[in-house]
Amino acid sequence: MRSPTELSSWLAARGGAAHSSQLKAAGFTTHAIRVAVQQGAAERVRRSWLVTRGCAPELRRAAEVGGRLTCVSAAAHAQLWTPTHEHIHLAVPSTSSRHDTEGVRLHWTRGPAPVGARDLVDPLPNVLAHIARCQPMADALCVWESAIRRRAIAPGMLAAIRWSGEAARALAAVASDLSDSGVETRFVLLARSLGVGVRQQVWIDGHPVDALIGDRLVVQLDGFAHHQGRDRRRDLAADARLVLLGYTVLRFDYYQVLFQPEQVTGILSTAIAQGRHR
């Protein structure tokens, strides 16, 4: 008989949760599963699901509810950029009922990709489809482009999927791999809201700039991690070189773009009104 330690290790290698049928398919007998539960090597949740002590809380909750991790929760689980969110987002079958919804946001609609009966995490196309329905356009685009940047999916693959929702189709049409971060994606959306065209990752003076508006207005964007020391000095030196080459350089940080968008668009509008993009 395979030991409780082996069972616990097998579960841990698969994220810390599995259905009993998957354990049996891997060679663990009903008796071995029962012994592992009795000895504390695994815990049984929702009848046939077993989890380890180290199982991620969101996966445990999915097993308890009988659903799949989806939307921003699945995106965060995959280490994509996600907006701040409190609830665990779970996809559940349209016919299911009697859910404990404390701390959970349920998604009842189906995504474009088929799913396995024992899957605890939605496939990426379904995750992105739920995000398109659930989140504001700006946040959704940031997540979609994060998936592209991390090479979880290619823009061409997104465009080829038969999306059922208008929001998802719109996102697939504009999502690209040009932004280095969610902050850049947000800035491009802010500029577009003014009717301003933006070219991203344009090489000037031997280095790519985050955004170029017109011929002469450069926008540089600092991400969540504050630049200090050598990186900060390098950025300032690059800005100075651009100014000496005749460019106007605007630099915004993540807080301004995410939480002070009116300030960013106000500065950008004034710079364009002054003709600094020409």
Residue pairs with C-beta under 8 A, 6 or more apart in sequence:
1 29
1 31
1 32
1 35
2 27
2 28
2 29
2 32
3 32
4 32
4 35
4 36
4 39
4 41
4 42
5 41
7 23
7 28
7 32
7 33
7 36
7 41
7 42
8 36
8 41
8 42
8 52
10 18
10 23
10 26
10 28
11 17
11 18
11 23
11 42
11 50
11 51
11 52
11 55
12 52
12 54
15 55
15 56
15 59
15 120
16 51
16 52
16 54
16 55
16 56
16 59
16 60
17 49
17 50
17 51
17 52
17 55
17 59
17 60
17 62
17 63
17 120
18 49
18 50
18 118
19 48
19 49
19 50
19 118
20 33
20 48
20 49
20 50
21 48
21 118
22 118
23 33
23 50
24 30
24 33
28 36
33 42
33 50
36 42
36 50
37 43
37 44
37 50
40 53
41 52
42 50
42 51
42 52
43 50
43 51
43 52
43 53
44 50
45 51
45 60
45 63
45 64
46 63
46 64
46 65
46 66
49 63
49 64
51 59
51 60
51 63
56 77
57 88
58 69
58 73
58 77
58 88
59 69
59 77
59 120
59 121
61 88
61 90
61 103
61 104
62 68
62 69
62 88
62 90
62 120
62 121
63 120
64 100
65 90
65 92
65 99
65 100
65 104
65 106
66 92
66 96
66 99
67 90
67 91
67 92
67 96
67 99
67 106
68 74
68 90
68 91
68 92
68 115
68 119
68 120
68 121
68 122
69 77
69 88
69 89
69 90
69 91
69 120
69 121
69 122
70 89
70 90
70 91
70 107
70 111
70 121
70 122
70 126
70 127
70 130
71 89
71 91
71 105
71 107
71 127
71 130
71 131
71 134
71 135
72 82
72 83
72 85
72 89
72 131
72 134
72 135
72 143
73 85
73 87
73 88
73 89
73 90
74 89
74 121
74 122
74 127
75 81
75 82
75 127
75 131
75 143
75 146
75 147
76 82
76 85
77 121
78 124
78 127
78 147
78 150
78 152
79 150
80 143
80 146
80 147
80 150
80 152
81 142
81 143
81 146
81 181
81 182
82 143
82 146
83 135
83 139
83 142
83 143
86 103
87 103
87 104
87 105
88 103
88 104
88 105
89 104
89 105
89 107
89 130
89 134
90 104
90 105
90 106
90 107
91 106
91 107
91 108
91 111
91 122
91 126
91 130
92 99
92 106
92 107
92 108
94 108
94 109
94 110
99 106
105 134
107 130
107 133
107 134
109 129
109 130
109 133
110 126
111 122
111 123
111 125
111 126
111 127
111 129
111 130
112 125
112 126
112 129
112 161
112 162
112 163
112 164
113 122
113 123
113 124
113 125
113 126
115 122
115 123
115 126
122 130
124 147
124 152
124 153
125 153
125 161
128 143
128 144
128 147
128 153
128 158
128 168
128 171
129 163
129 164
129 165
129 168
131 139
131 140
131 143
131 144
132 140
132 144
132 163
132 165
132 167
132 168
132 171
133 165
133 167
133 168
134 140
135 143
137 167
137 170
137 171
137 189
138 185
138 186
138 189
140 167
140 171
141 171
141 174
141 175
141 185
141 189
142 182
142 185
142 186
143 182
144 158
144 171
144 172
144 175
145 175
145 176
145 177
145 179
145 182
145 185
146 182
147 153
148 154
148 155
148 158
148 175
148 176
148 177
149 177
149 179
149 180
149 181
155 175
155 176
155 177
158 171
158 172
158 175
159 172
159 173
161 172
163 169
163 172
178 184
178 200
178 201
179 185
179 188
179 200
180 201
180 210
180 223
181 221
181 223
183 221
183 222
183 223
183 224
183 254
183 257
183 258
184 200
184 210
184 211
184 221
186 257
186 258
186 261
187 198
187 210
187 211
187 219
187 221
187 252
187 257
187 264
188 198
188 200
188 211
190 257
190 261
190 264
190 265
190 268
191 197
191 198
191 211
191 213
191 268
192 198
193 265
194 265
194 268
194 269
194 272
196 213
196 268
196 272
197 213
198 211
198 212
198 213
198 219
199 211
199 212
199 213
200 210
200 211
200 212
201 208
201 209
201 210
202 208
202 209
202 211
202 212
203 209
204 212
204 218
204 242
204 245
204 247
205 238
205 241
205 242
205 245
207 238
209 218
209 219
209 220
209 242
210 219
210 220
210 221
211 218
211 219
211 220
211 221
212 218
212 219
213 219
213 268
213 272
213 277
214 272
214 277
214 278
215 277
215 278
216 246
216 247
216 248
216 276
216 277
216 278
217 247
217 248
217 250
217 271
217 272
217 276
217 277
218 242
218 247
218 248
218 249
218 250
219 249
219 250
219 251
219 252
219 268
220 235
220 238
220 239
220 249
220 250
220 251
220 252
221 251
221 252
221 253
221 254
221 257
222 235
222 251
222 252
222 253
222 254
223 254
224 254
226 253
227 235
235 251
239 249
239 251
242 249
243 249
248 271
248 276
248 277
250 267
250 268
250 271
252 264
256 263
256 264
257 264
271 277
